[in-house]
Amino acid sequence: MHLYTAQAPNPSRVNIFLAEKNIVIPSTSLNVMEGDTRSADFQKKNSLCEVPVLELDDGTYLTESIAICRYLEHLYPESPLMGATPLAQARVEMWNRRMEQQIFSAVGNIGLHTIPFFADKVEQIPEYAKSMKSLLEKKWVWLDGELADGRTYVCDDAFSVVDITGMAALFVCEFIGIDIPDNLTHVQRWVSAVRADHKWG
Ligand SMILES: N[C@@H](CCC(=O)N[C@@H](CS)C(=O)NCC(=O)O)C(=O)O
């Protein structure tokens, strides 16, 4: 196996996942902002020119962070990060989709529509970025309400890939200078926990 990765939000999801399980696999780190993923050679690995990509020994390429995590979870089931029982797996799936669709997608769209590097990837619309910023504020409030029961981690109070997806969103927030309001004490508790107790990719 060989992992093509980078210091960027989605590759970090896989990097954190591996670190949490104490797994090391051979990897190549690309520089997204230098356009490393946009070469003709890399496009043969992923037609979308994005990392992460996991190359298997038979030459199969797996893309999409969560698909790679799913495969790694099967290979290395110890310290499960995607749920240990059918119900826990479904709960993680539910919460991961929520974290992706409600939080990470808004954060990602702000990045896509404001960072000059992405100007040739999407037609950048500043008003859309603005609308995503105000949507994100509401989504943090929503998450704060969900965490108001005092749990530390988002899904069933056990650290999982859901928190890792959230960490990727925090990674983008830091990069583009978006703060989470201090008064959202439950979200702040979660941020402190993932920062203090978990490795960053
Ligand atoms: N849906 C994909 C998204 C992958 C993705 O967007 N990767 C970004 C880095 S965070 C990338 O490689 N971008 C390269 C580019 O835009 O040129 C996943 O979950 O892995």
Ligand as a Chemical Component Dictionary entry (heavy atoms), coordinates in Angstrom:
data_LIG
# 
_chem_comp.id                   LIG 
_chem_comp.type                 NON-POLYMER 
_chem_comp.pdbx_formal_charge   0 
_chem_comp.three_letter_code    LIG 
# 
loop_
_chem_comp_atom.comp_id 
_chem_comp_atom.atom_id 
_chem_comp_atom.alt_atom_id 
_chem_comp_atom.type_symbol 
_chem_comp_atom.charge 
_chem_comp_atom.model_Cartn_x 
_chem_comp_atom.model_Cartn_y 
_chem_comp_atom.model_Cartn_z 
_chem_comp_atom.pdbx_ordinal 
LIG N1  N1  N 0 -14.007 14.251 -1.433 1  
LIG C1  C1  C 0 -12.563 14.147 -1.368 2  
LIG C2  C2  C 0 -12.005 15.556 -1.416 3  
LIG C3  C3  C 0 -10.490 15.574 -1.593 4  
LIG C4  C4  C 0 -9.968  17.003 -1.698 5  
LIG O1  O1  O 0 -10.732 17.969 -1.875 6  
LIG N2  N2  N 0 -8.641  17.137 -1.599 7  
LIG C5  C5  C 0 -8.021  18.439 -1.729 8  
LIG C6  C6  C 0 -7.142  18.699 -0.521 9  
LIG S1  S1  S 0 -8.149  18.955 0.921  10 
LIG C7  C7  C 0 -7.126  18.459 -2.961 11 
LIG O2  O2  O 0 -6.397  17.513 -3.172 12 
LIG N3  N3  N 0 -7.179  19.528 -3.757 13 
LIG C8  C8  C 0 -6.326  19.636 -4.889 14 
LIG C9  C9  C 0 -6.708  20.780 -5.783 15 
LIG O3  O3  O 0 -7.754  21.395 -5.572 16 
LIG O4  O4  O 0 -5.935  21.054 -6.683 17 
LIG C10 C10 C 0 -12.142 13.390 -0.112 18 
LIG O5  O5  O 0 -12.970 13.235 0.796  19 
LIG O6  O6  O 0 -11.026 12.893 -0.018 20 
# 
loop_
_chem_comp_bond.comp_id 
_chem_comp_bond.atom_id_1 
_chem_comp_bond.atom_id_2 
_chem_comp_bond.value_order 
_chem_comp_bond.pdbx_ordinal 
LIG N1  C1  SING 1  
LIG C1  C2  SING 2  
LIG C1  C10 SING 3  
LIG C2  C3  SING 4  
LIG C3  C4  SING 5  
LIG C4  O1  DOUB 6  
LIG C4  N2  SING 7  
LIG N2  C5  SING 8  
LIG C5  C6  SING 9  
LIG C5  C7  SING 10 
LIG C6  S1  SING 11 
LIG C7  O2  DOUB 12 
LIG C7  N3  SING 13 
LIG N3  C8  SING 14 
LIG C8  C9  SING 15 
LIG C9  O3  DOUB 16 
LIG C9  O4  SING 17 
LIG C10 O5  DOUB 18 
LIG C10 O6  SING 19 
# 
